Amino acid sequence: MNIKSIKGMNDVLEPEIFAWRHAETLIRMHFEAYGYTEIKTPIVEPTALFARTVGDTTDIVTKEMYTFKDRNDDSLTLRPEETACVVRSLVEHNILNNEPVQKLYYWGPMFRYERPQKGRYRQFHQYGIEVLGIASPKIDAELIGMLVSLYEKFELKGLNVKLASLGCEACRPVYREQLVKILTPSINVLCPDCQIRLEKNPLRVFDCKNPTCKEVAAVLPCMLDFLCQPCHEHFDSVRDHLVRLKTPFVVDKRLVRGIDYYNRTVFEISSSQLGAQDAVGGGGRYDKLVSLLGGPDTPAVGFAGGVERLILLIADRIEQFRPKLKLFIVLPDDRGQDLAFVLAQKLRNSGVRVELDYTGKSMKSQMKRADKLKAQYSLIMGGSEIDQGFAVFRNMATKTQENIKLDDLEIELLRRLS
């Protein structure tokens, strides 16, 4: 019986896994340097959470969610995104009432049913930041600068920051009314999805991939021209603070996000190193999401980035991230096996990465294995060496070697390898 993985849900194997480990370590260190703590939420949530927050006209809800009924006939969904889950958790546990400012980060798998393509899969992984309780535009600029500086640490090239504003509940209805007025006479030109969007959320037209809808959207007025004074001042302040951070950006009047809870600041970061699917991260402000889920009125902003696309961008450097093997113990015969077994355990417990042979292969084969694993040193422990009271310590790069007395072996190896 030949069972294969589900389409769009991939195994992560060597050597790619080394890049994943490097990425996760660097991201966690970067986020924690900014004072963020990790949050973990369940992979499965009530379907209503996403239908209510993400938006019932978004592609995520209408086409992409993995939804099923459990044995209690409750509708559950594999999470397609994390922000709603984080807010649900904070509201459920009454955290914001006790500590209204929260700075959180996450890392984990998400699920969307869409056509798999390079860097975009049905099970994909995201890292992200959520800041709750801060209304200042400074935090918007800080997050954008933070994400750009993270990508610079990964040595990514051709970064492009696109910035826009989606307004607020005061100015957005005026803009929506204008869109409906303009689009209604040509509604038959729009795709069936956009005809529905026009009635429920006309801003979704800007997110449509249909060529005809894209042509129509290209000549529509933009939200930036309809911003109320507070939203205009907020947007100007975000731009001013990005200039202070020396973070380059462009204002993209057509930028929208694929989720309905966003308001005011939205942004997206892309890389010229990728193809058509060039976005590596994005986010924005979602000041009404907490109250929508029954919590206190709380300003909030965040971003998310895709792990798989990030891995694509550092794939040519994967070997740099391979864990360094310090020592390979070579056993030409049976005499040194018990001694090597105990020695390896002691060295590993002291934090030294050690491998040894249990297969009984020839010394030549073991040395080839040490080379393949890129061991920095080898230790030869055969019967003849043991009879003379030493082991041979060999530098695999320079091919130089020295004898180390068995009585001093553990101390000397720790001195050389730690």
Beta strands, then each sheet from edge to edge (+ up, - down):
strand 1: 37-38
strand 2: 44-46
strand 3: 66-69
strand 4: 75-78
strand 5: 102-111
strand 6: 123-132
strand 7: 159-165
strand 8: 250-251
strand 9: 263-271
strand 10: 279-285
strand 11: 300-306
strand 12: 327-330
strand 13: 354-356
strand 14: 377-380
strand 15: 390-395
strand 16: 401-405
sheet 1: 1+ 5+ 6- 11+ 10- 9+ 7- 8-
sheet 2: 2+ 4- 3+
sheet 3: 13+ 12+ 14+ 15- 16+
end
